[in-house]
Amino acid sequence: MNTSKLERYSLKQYTRLMISFFGCLLVLAVYQYITLYFKGVVDSIFGVSILIALVHQIGFTSIVGIVLVFPFNFWENLRPKYGFNLIITVLVLLLIVEATLISYYCTTLVPLGSDLLGYSLSDIKMTIINSGDKLLYLYLLIGIIML
């Protein structure tokens, strides 16, 4: 029940938000493959593996979009702009988690889930610190400040 005179966001803006989210995931995937190329892990930056990664990112964006459309509509109908701000916050948090996981993978060349039960959080931090990628935390801090 919307009792406010403010204009509410529609699904048109929500769709644009999801397309922007996919664009950010695309940039992160390209960053991942550029980093892996310069480390000598992949033969080319733009190969079949990046196309598979992009298909996975499309699927991830679709699932996130379907799951978040219900809270978006609920909060937008309750109070204008609440749903939009909530979804932006959730998507930014998802992008931060994705960027952290990509940085961890590019540093250790092991997906985090495969060694999660074998290591503690302090072991994971020690691995990242000893790998020489100390600027990861600086980049993450700059990204959070820019938001």
MIDOSE-1310 file (N, C-alpha, C; in nm, 2 decimals, decimal comma, always signed):
residues 147
mnts	+0,08/-0,12/+0,00/+0,00/+0,00/+0,00/+0,09/+0,12/+0,00; +0,09/+0,19/-0,11/+0,18/+0,31/-0,13/+0,10/+0,43/-0,09; +0,13/+0,50/+0,02/+0,07/+0,62/+0,06/+0,15/+0,74/+0,03; +0,26/+0,73/-0,04/+0,35/+0,84/-0,06/+0,32/+0,90/-0,20
kler	+0,35/+1,03/-0,21/+0,33/+1,10/-0,34/+0,46/+1,08/-0,43; +0,56/+1,02/-0,38/+0,68/+1,00/-0,46/+0,66/+0,90/-0,57; +0,74/+0,92/-0,68/+0,73/+0,82/-0,79/+0,81/+0,70/-0,75; +0,75/+0,58/-0,78/+0,81/+0,45/-0,75/+0,88/+0,40/-0,87
yslk	+0,98/+0,32/-0,85/+1,06/+0,26/-0,96/+0,98/+0,14/-1,01; +0,99/+0,12/-1,14/+0,91/+0,01/-1,20/+1,01/-0,10/-1,24; +0,95/-0,20/-1,30/+1,04/-0,32/-1,34/+1,13/-0,28/-1,46; +1,10/-0,17/-1,52/+1,19/-0,12/-1,63/+1,32/-0,08/-1,57
qytr	+1,32/+0,00/-1,46/+1,45/+0,03/-1,39/+1,51/-0,09/-1,33; +1,43/-0,19/-1,28/+1,49/-0,31/-1,22/+1,56/-0,39/-1,33; +1,51/-0,39/-1,45/+1,57/-0,46/-1,56/+1,71/-0,39/-1,60; +1,71/-0,26/-1,60/+1,83/-0,19/-1,62/+1,93/-0,22/-1,52
lmis	+1,89/-0,23/-1,39/+1,98/-0,26/-1,28/+2,04/-0,40/-1,30; +1,96/-0,50/-1,34/+2,02/-0,63/-1,36/+2,11/-0,63/-1,48; +2,09/-0,56/-1,59/+2,18/-0,55/-1,70/+2,31/-0,48/-1,66; +2,30/-0,38/-1,57/+2,42/-0,32/-1,52/+2,50/-0,42/-1,43
ffgc	+2,43/-0,50/-1,35/+2,49/-0,60/-1,27/+2,57/-0,70/-1,36; +2,50/-0,74/-1,47/+2,57/-0,84/-1,56/+2,69/-0,77/-1,62; +2,69/-0,64/-1,65/+2,80/-0,57/-1,71/+2,92/-0,57/-1,61; +2,89/-0,55/-1,48/+2,99/-0,55/-1,38/+3,05/-0,69/-1,37
llvl	+2,97/-0,80/-1,37/+3,02/-0,93/-1,37/+3,11/-0,96/-1,49; +3,07/-0,90/-1,61/+3,15/-0,92/-1,73/+3,29/-0,86/-1,71; +3,29/-0,74/-1,66/+3,42/-0,67/-1,63/+3,51/-0,76/-1,54; +3,45/-0,81/-1,43/+3,52/-0,90/-1,34/+3,57/-1,03/-1,41
avyq	+3,49/-1,08/-1,50/+3,54/-1,20/-1,57/+3,65/-1,17/-1,66; +3,65/-1,06/-1,73/+3,76/-1,02/-1,82/+3,89/-0,99/-1,73; +3,87/-0,93/-1,62/+3,98/-0,90/-1,52/+4,04/-1,04/-1,48; +3,96/-1,13/-1,45/+4,01/-1,27/-1,41/+4,09/-1,33/-1,52
yitl	+4,04/-1,33/-1,64/+4,11/-1,40/-1,75/+4,24/-1,32/-1,79; +4,24/-1,19/-1,78/+4,36/-1,11/-1,81/+4,47/-1,15/-1,70; +4,43/-1,15/-1,58/+4,52/-1,19/-1,47/+4,57/-1,33/-1,49; +4,49/-1,43/-1,52/+4,53/-1,56/-1,54/+4,62/-1,58/-1,67
yfkg	+4,59/-1,49/-1,77/+4,68/-1,50/-1,89/+4,82/-1,45/-1,86; +4,83/-1,34/-1,78/+4,97/-1,29/-1,75/+5,04/-1,38/-1,65; +4,97/-1,47/-1,58/+5,03/-1,57/-1,49/+5,07/-1,69/-1,56; +5,02/-1,70/-1,69/+5,05/-1,82/-1,77/+4,96/-1,94/-1,75
vvds	+4,84/-1,92/-1,69/+4,75/-2,02/-1,66/+4,67/-2,06/-1,79; +4,62/-1,95/-1,86/+4,54/-1,98/-1,98/+4,62/-1,93/-2,10; +4,59/-1,99/-2,22/+4,66/-1,96/-2,34/+4,62/-1,83/-2,40; +4,50/-1,79/-2,39/+4,45/-1,66/-2,45/+4,35/-1,60/-2,36
ifgv	+4,33/-1,47/-2,37/+4,24/-1,40/-2,28/+4,09/-1,43/-2,33; +4,07/-1,42/-2,46/+3,94/-1,44/-2,52/+3,93/-1,57/-2,59; +3,91/-1,68/-2,51/+3,90/-1,81/-2,57/+3,76/-1,87/-2,53; +3,76/-2,00/-2,54/+3,63/-2,07/-2,52/+3,60/-2,07/-2,37
sili	+3,70/-2,07/-2,28/+3,68/-2,07/-2,14/+3,61/-1,94/-2,09; +3,64/-1,82/-2,15/+3,58/-1,70/-2,11/+3,43/-1,70/-2,16; +3,41/-1,76/-2,27/+3,27/-1,77/-2,32/+3,18/-1,86/-2,22; +3,24/-1,96/-2,17/+3,17/-2,05/-2,08/+3,15/-1,97/-1,95
alvh	+3,25/-1,89/-1,91/+3,23/-1,81/-1,79/+3,12/-1,70/-1,81; +3,11/-1,64/-1,93/+3,01/-1,55/-1,95/+2,87/-1,61/-1,95; +2,86/-1,73/-2,00/+2,73/-1,80/-1,99/+2,69/-1,83/-1,85; +2,79/-1,86/-1,77/+2,77/-1,88/-1,62/+2,72/-1,75/-1,56
qigf	+2,79/-1,64/-1,60/+2,75/-1,51/-1,54/+2,61/-1,47/-1,58; +2,57/-1,50/-1,70/+2,43/-1,48/-1,75/+2,33/-1,56/-1,66; +2,37/-1,68/-1,64/+2,28/-1,77/-1,55/+2,27/-1,71/-1,41; +2,39/-1,67/-1,35/+2,39/-1,62/-1,22/+2,31/-1,49/-1,21
tsiv	+2,32/-1,40/-1,31/+2,24/-1,28/-1,31/+2,09/-1,31/-1,32; +2,06/-1,41/-1,40/+1,91/-1,45/-1,41/+1,86/-1,50/-1,28; +1,93/-1,58/-1,21/+1,89/-1,64/-1,09/+1,87/-1,53/-0,98; +1,97/-1,44/-0,97/+1,97/-1,33/-0,88/+1,85/-1,24/-0,91
givl	+1,83/-1,21/-1,04/+1,72/-1,13/-1,08/+1,58/-1,18/-1,05; +1,57/-1,31/-1,06/+1,44/-1,38/-1,03/+1,42/-1,38/-0,88; +1,52/-1,40/-0,80/+1,51/-1,41/-0,66/+1,48/-1,27/-0,60; +1,54/-1,16/-0,65/+1,53/-1,03/-0,59/+1,41/-0,95/-0,65
vfpf	+1,34/-1,00/-0,75/+1,23/-0,92/-0,80/+1,12/-0,91/-0,70; +1,10/-1,02/-0,62/+0,99/-1,01/-0,52/+1,02/-0,91/-0,41; +1,14/-0,91/-0,35/+1,16/-0,81/-0,25/+1,16/-0,67/-0,31; +1,20/-0,65/-0,43/+1,20/-0,52/-0,50/+1,05/-0,47/-0,51
nfwe	+0,96/-0,56/-0,56/+0,82/-0,52/-0,57/+0,76/-0,49/-0,44; +0,79/-0,58/-0,34/+0,73/-0,56/-0,21/+0,77/-0,42/-0,15; +0,90/-0,39/-0,15/+0,94/-0,27/-0,08/+0,91/-0,15/-0,17; +0,90/-0,16/-0,30/+0,86/-0,05/-0,38/+0,71/-0,01/-0,36
nlrp	+0,63/-0,12/-0,34/+0,49/-0,09/-0,32/+0,47/-0,04/-0,18; +0,55/-0,08/-0,08/+0,54/-0,03/+0,06/+0,58/+0,12/+0,07; +0,70/+0,14/+0,02/+0,76/+0,28/+0,02/+0,84/+0,30/-0,11; +0,81/+0,41/-0,18/+0,89/+0,43/-0,30/+1,04/+0,44/-0,27
kygf	+1,12/+0,39/-0,36/+1,27/+0,39/-0,36/+1,33/+0,30/-0,26; +1,26/+0,24/-0,16/+1,32/+0,15/-0,07/+1,36/+0,02/-0,14; +1,28/-0,03/-0,22/+1,31/-0,15/-0,29/+1,43/-0,13/-0,38; +1,44/-0,02/-0,45/+1,55/+0,00/-0,54/+1,68/+0,02/-0,46
nlii	+1,68/+0,09/-0,35/+1,80/+0,10/-0,27/+1,84/-0,03/-0,20; +1,74/-0,11/-0,17/+1,77/-0,24/-0,11/+1,84/-0,33/-0,21; +1,79/-0,33/-0,33/+1,85/-0,42/-0,44/+1,99/-0,37/-0,48; +2,01/-0,24/-0,48/+2,14/-0,19/-0,51/+2,24/-0,23/-0,41
tvlv	+2,20/-0,23/-0,28/+2,29/-0,27/-0,17/+2,32/-0,42/-0,18; +2,22/-0,50/-0,21/+2,24/-0,64/-0,22/+2,34/-0,67/-0,34; +2,31/-0,61/-0,45/+2,40/-0,63/-0,57/+2,54/-0,59/-0,55; +2,56/-0,47/-0,48/+2,70/-0,43/-0,45/+2,77/-0,53/-0,36
llli	+2,70/-0,58/-0,26/+2,76/-0,68/-0,17/+2,79/-0,81/-0,25; +2,71/-0,85/-0,34/+2,74/-0,96/-0,43/+2,86/-0,94/-0,51; +2,87/-0,82/-0,57/+2,99/-0,78/-0,65/+3,11/-0,78/-0,57; +3,11/-0,74/-0,45/+3,23/-0,74/-0,36/+3,27/-0,88/-0,33
veat	+3,17/-0,97/-0,30/+3,20/-1,11/-0,27/+3,26/-1,17/-0,40; +3,20/-1,14/-0,51/+3,25/-1,20/-0,64/+3,40/-1,15/-0,67; +3,42/-1,02/-0,65/+3,56/-0,97/-0,67/+3,66/-1,03/-0,57; +3,62/-1,05/-0,45/+3,71/-1,12/-0,35/+3,74/-1,26/-0,39
lisy	+3,63/-1,33/-0,43/+3,66/-1,47/-0,47/+3,74/-1,48/-0,60; +3,72/-1,39/-0,69/+3,81/-1,39/-0,81/+3,95/-1,36/-0,78; +3,97/-1,26/-0,69/+4,11/-1,23/-0,65/+4,17/-1,34/-0,57; +4,10/-1,41/-0,49/+4,15/-1,53/-0,42/+4,19/-1,64/-0,52
yctt	+4,11/-1,66/-0,62/+4,14/-1,77/-0,72/+4,26/-1,73/-0,80; +4,27/-1,60/-0,84/+4,38/-1,56/-0,92/+4,51/-1,56/-0,84; +4,50/-1,55/-0,71/+4,62/-1,55/-0,62/+4,66/-1,70/-0,59; +4,57/-1,78/-0,56/+4,61/-1,92/-0,52/+4,59/-2,02/-0,63
lvpl	+4,51/-1,99/-0,73/+4,48/-2,08/-0,84/+4,40/-2,20/-0,79; +4,33/-2,19/-0,68/+4,25/-2,29/-0,63/+4,11/-2,22/-0,59; +4,00/-2,28/-0,63/+3,87/-2,22/-0,59/+3,86/-2,23/-0,44; +3,80/-2,13/-0,38/+3,79/-2,13/-0,23/+3,71/-2,24/-0,18
gsdl	+3,61/-2,29/-0,24/+3,53/-2,40/-0,19/+3,60/-2,53/-0,18; +3,70/-2,55/-0,27/+3,77/-2,68/-0,27/+3,86/-2,70/-0,15; +3,91/-2,59/-0,09/+3,99/-2,61/+0,03/+3,94/-2,54/+0,15; +3,81/-2,51/+0,15/+3,75/-2,44/+0,26/+3,75/-2,52/+0,39
lgys	+3,72/-2,65/+0,38/+3,71/-2,74/+0,50/+3,85/-2,77/+0,55; +3,95/-2,76/+0,46/+4,09/-2,80/+0,51/+4,16/-2,68/+0,57; +4,11/-2,56/+0,56/+4,19/-2,44/+0,61/+4,09/-2,36/+0,69; +4,15/-2,29/+0,79/+4,08/-2,19/+0,87/+4,09/-2,05/+0,80
lsdi	+4,02/-1,95/+0,85/+4,02/-1,82/+0,80/+4,16/-1,76/+0,81; +4,23/-1,79/+0,92/+4,36/-1,73/+0,93/+4,46/-1,80/+0,83; +4,44/-1,92/+0,80/+4,52/-1,99/+0,69/+4,50/-1,92/+0,56; +4,37/-1,89/+0,53/+4,34/-1,83/+0,40/+4,40/-1,69/+0,39
kmti	+4,39/-1,61/+0,50/+4,46/-1,48/+0,51/+4,61/-1,49/+0,49; +4,67/-1,59/+0,56/+4,81/-1,61/+0,55/+4,85/-1,64/+0,40; +4,77/-1,72/+0,34/+4,80/-1,76/+0,20/+4,80/-1,64/+0,11; +4,70/-1,55/+0,13/+4,70/-1,43/+0,04/+4,81/-1,33/+0,08
insg	+4,84/-1,32/+0,20/+4,95/-1,23/+0,24/+5,08/-1,28/+0,19; +5,11/-1,41/+0,20/+5,24/-1,46/+0,16/+5,25/-1,47/+0,00; +5,14/-1,46/-0,07/+5,15/-1,47/-0,21/+5,20/-1,34/-0,28; +5,21/-1,23/-0,20/+5,26/-1,11/-0,26/+5,15/-1,02/-0,31
dkll	+5,02/-1,05/-0,30/+4,91/-0,97/-0,35/+4,86/-0,89/-0,24; +4,94/-0,80/-0,18/+4,90/-0,72/-0,07/+4,81/-0,61/-0,11; +4,81/-0,57/-0,24/+4,73/-0,46/-0,29/+4,58/-0,50/-0,30; +4,55/-0,63/-0,28/+4,41/-0,67/-0,29/+4,33/-0,60/-0,19
ylyl	+4,37/-0,59/-0,07/+4,29/-0,52/+0,03/+4,28/-0,37/+0,00; +4,39/-0,31/-0,05/+4,38/-0,17/-0,09/+4,28/-0,15/-0,20; +4,28/-0,23/-0,30/+4,19/-0,22/-0,41/+4,04/-0,24/-0,36; +4,02/-0,33/-0,27/+3,89/-0,35/-0,22/+3,84/-0,23/-0,14
ligi	+3,93/-0,18/-0,06/+3,90/-0,06/+0,02/+3,87/+0,06/-0,07; +3,94/+0,08/-0,18/+3,92/+0,19/-0,27/+3,78/+0,17/-0,34; +3,75/+0,05/-0,38/+3,62/+0,02/-0,44/+3,51/+0,05/-0,34; +3,52/+0,01/-0,22/+3,41/+0,04/-0,12/+3,40/+0,19/-0,10
iml	+3,51/+0,26/-0,09/+3,50/+0,41/-0,07/+3,44/+0,47/-0,19; +3,47/+0,43/-0,31/+3,41/+0,49/-0,43/+3,26/+0,47/-0,44; +3,21/+0,36/-0,38/+3,06/+0,34/-0,38/+3,00/+0,44/-0,29
